[in-house]
């Protein structure tokens, strides 16, 4: 696997992890009623959106440079 392929895989796994942590924080906040977990969920979802945006940008850049076909 090339470094670029690993980078795309790593960004994908990181995005899934951020989404999972966000869902987990919402679940804990609902069962325990601790508002700090809501903040954690919002931060996790913001991080997931940022990772998706970065992943799309990186993939388009690699396609434009004809590194990824």
GROMACS elastic network, one bead per residue, 0.5 to 0.9 nm:
[ bonds ]
;  ai    aj funct       b0    kb
    1     4     6  0.81918   500
    1     5     6  0.61205   500
    1     6     6  0.65064   500
    2     5     6  0.51373   500
    2     6     6  0.61953   500
    2     7     6  0.85549   500
    3     6     6  0.50436   500
    3     7     6  0.60916   500
    3     8     6  0.87567   500
    4     8     6  0.63650   500
    4     9     6  0.86470   500
    4    62     6  0.83674   500
    4    67     6  0.86111   500
    4    68     6  0.83097   500
    5     8     6  0.52265   500
    5     9     6  0.62308   500
    5    10     6  0.85631   500
    5    68     6  0.86191   500
    6    10     6  0.59439   500
    6    11     6  0.85376   500
    7    10     6  0.50520   500
    7    11     6  0.61727   500
    7    12     6  0.85838   500
    7    55     6  0.89321   500
    8    11     6  0.51855   500
    8    12     6  0.61952   500
    8    13     6  0.87045   500
    8    55     6  0.67693   500
    8    58     6  0.80698   500
    8    59     6  0.75813   500
    9    12     6  0.50861   500
    9    13     6  0.61989   500
    9    14     6  0.85296   500
   10    13     6  0.51838   500
   10    14     6  0.60189   500
   10    15     6  0.85172   500
   11    14     6  0.50396   500
   11    15     6  0.60949   500
   11    16     6  0.86817   500
   11    51     6  0.65821   500
   11    52     6  0.78598   500
   11    54     6  0.83124   500
   11    55     6  0.63141   500
   12    15     6  0.51383   500
   12    16     6  0.63388   500
   12    17     6  0.86545   500
   12    51     6  0.80541   500
   12    52     6  0.78809   500
   12    55     6  0.76147   500
   13    16     6  0.51157   500
   13    17     6  0.61216   500
   13    18     6  0.86336   500
   14    18     6  0.61362   500
   14    19     6  0.86161   500
   14    48     6  0.78802   500
   14    51     6  0.75634   500
   15    18     6  0.51273   500
   15    19     6  0.62337   500
   15    20     6  0.85538   500
   15    47     6  0.77717   500
   15    48     6  0.50216   500
   15    49     6  0.79647   500
   15    50     6  0.87653   500
   15    51     6  0.58879   500
   15    52     6  0.67485   500
   16    19     6  0.51142   500
   16    20     6  0.60643   500
   16    21     6  0.86027   500
   16    48     6  0.76045   500
   17    21     6  0.61057   500
   17    22     6  0.85102   500
   17    44     6  0.88882   500
   17    48     6  0.83554   500
   18    21     6  0.51602   500
   18    22     6  0.61443   500
   18    23     6  0.87101   500
   18    41     6  0.89400   500
   18    43     6  0.89067   500
   18    44     6  0.51950   500
   18    45     6  0.66282   500
   18    46     6  0.87684   500
   18    47     6  0.66114   500
   18    48     6  0.54203   500
   18    51     6  0.88914   500
   19    22     6  0.50384   500
   19    23     6  0.62591   500
   19    24     6  0.85630   500
   19    41     6  0.86092   500
   19    44     6  0.64941   500
   19    45     6  0.60835   500
   19    47     6  0.85366   500
   19    48     6  0.60922   500
   20    23     6  0.51907   500
   20    24     6  0.60744   500
   20    25     6  0.85496   500
   20    44     6  0.84973   500
   21    25     6  0.60262   500
   21    26     6  0.85965   500
   21    40     6  0.82990   500
   21    41     6  0.70310   500
   21    44     6  0.64788   500
   21    45     6  0.85589   500
   22    25     6  0.51110   500
   22    26     6  0.63092   500
   22    27     6  0.86792   500
   22    37     6  0.87922   500
   22    38     6  0.85522   500
   22    40     6  0.68804   500
   22    42     6  0.69400   500
   22    43     6  0.77368   500
   22    44     6  0.50031   500
   22    45     6  0.58967   500
   22    48     6  0.89017   500
   23    26     6  0.51209   500
   23    27     6  0.62023   500
   23    28     6  0.86852   500
   23    41     6  0.68130   500
   23    44     6  0.87419   500
   23    45     6  0.87464   500
   24    27     6  0.50386   500
   24    28     6  0.61729   500
   24    29     6  0.84811   500
   24    37     6  0.88729   500
   24    41     6  0.77949   500
   25    28     6  0.51459   500
   25    29     6  0.59602   500
   25    30     6  0.84809   500
   25    36     6  0.88790   500
   25    37     6  0.51025   500
   25    38     6  0.64510   500
   25    39     6  0.85143   500
   25    40     6  0.63349   500
   25    41     6  0.51640   500
   25    42     6  0.89086   500
   25    44     6  0.87430   500
   26    29     6  0.50115   500
   26    30     6  0.60858   500
   26    31     6  0.86841   500
   26    37     6  0.66130   500
   26    38     6  0.60617   500
   26    40     6  0.84278   500
   26    41     6  0.59933   500
   26    42     6  0.89749   500
   27    30     6  0.51416   500
   27    31     6  0.62960   500
   27    32     6  0.85129   500
   27    37     6  0.88007   500
   28    31     6  0.51645   500
   28    32     6  0.57122   500
   28    33     6  0.75135   500
   28    34     6  0.77862   500
   28    37     6  0.69083   500
   28    38     6  0.88159   500
   29    32     6  0.53234   500
   29    34     6  0.52476   500
   29    35     6  0.63858   500
   29    36     6  0.77489   500
   29    37     6  0.53068   500
   29    38     6  0.61670   500
   29    41     6  0.89707   500
   30    33     6  0.54592   500
   30    34     6  0.78990   500
   30    37     6  0.89949   500
   30    38     6  0.89199   500
   31    34     6  0.84707   500
   32    35     6  0.89138   500
   33    36     6  0.89512   500
   33    37     6  0.84874   500
   34    37     6  0.60438   500
   34    38     6  0.76687   500
   35    38     6  0.52823   500
   35    39     6  0.69240   500
   35    40     6  0.89922   500
   36    39     6  0.52341   500
   36    40     6  0.64358   500
   36    41     6  0.87826   500
   37    41     6  0.61056   500
   37    42     6  0.86227   500
   38    42     6  0.62580   500
   38    43     6  0.86074   500
   39    42     6  0.51533   500
   39    43     6  0.61793   500
   39    44     6  0.85586   500
   40    43     6  0.50985   500
   40    44     6  0.60732   500
   40    45     6  0.86216   500
   41    44     6  0.50411   500
   41    45     6  0.61661   500
   41    46     6  0.85514   500
   42    45     6  0.51809   500
   42    46     6  0.61296   500
   42    47     6  0.85498   500
   43    46     6  0.50895   500
   43    47     6  0.61195   500
   43    48     6  0.86063   500
   44    47     6  0.50271   500
   44    48     6  0.61603   500
   44    49     6  0.87177   500
   45    49     6  0.62472   500
   45    50     6  0.85748   500
   46    49     6  0.51695   500
   46    50     6  0.61985   500
   46    51     6  0.86065   500
   47    50     6  0.50063   500
   47    51     6  0.60766   500
   47    52     6  0.85882   500
   48    51     6  0.50349   500
   48    52     6  0.61445   500
   48    53     6  0.85621   500
   49    52     6  0.50975   500
   49    53     6  0.61453   500
   49    54     6  0.85537   500
   50    53     6  0.50859   500
   50    54     6  0.60895   500
   50    55     6  0.84967   500
   51    54     6  0.50152   500
   51    55     6  0.59312   500
   51    56     6  0.85534   500
   52    55     6  0.50197   500
   52    56     6  0.61887   500
   52    57     6  0.85358   500
   53    56     6  0.53102   500
   53    57     6  0.61877   500
   53    58     6  0.86313   500
   54    57     6  0.50207   500
   54    58     6  0.60286   500
   54    59     6  0.85348   500
   55    58     6  0.51225   500
   55    59     6  0.60917   500
   55    60     6  0.85519   500
   56    59     6  0.51688   500
   56    60     6  0.61133   500
   56    61     6  0.85110   500
   57    60     6  0.52549   500
   57    61     6  0.61306   500
   57    62     6  0.86890   500
   58    61     6  0.50718   500
   58    62     6  0.62011   500
   58    63     6  0.86249   500
   59    62     6  0.51563   500
   59    63     6  0.61940   500
   59    64     6  0.85761   500
   59    68     6  0.78491   500
   60    63     6  0.50254   500
   60    64     6  0.60197   500
   60    65     6  0.85503   500
   61    64     6  0.50219   500
   61    65     6  0.61794   500
   61    66     6  0.84771   500
   61    67     6  0.87221   500
   62    65     6  0.51096   500
   62    66     6  0.60523   500
   62    67     6  0.52064   500
   62    68     6  0.55345   500
   62    69     6  0.84657   500
   63    67     6  0.60028   500
   63    68     6  0.51636   500
   63    69     6  0.62961   500
   64    67     6  0.77115   500
   64    68     6  0.84297   500
   65    68     6  0.78400   500
   66    69     6  0.62332   500
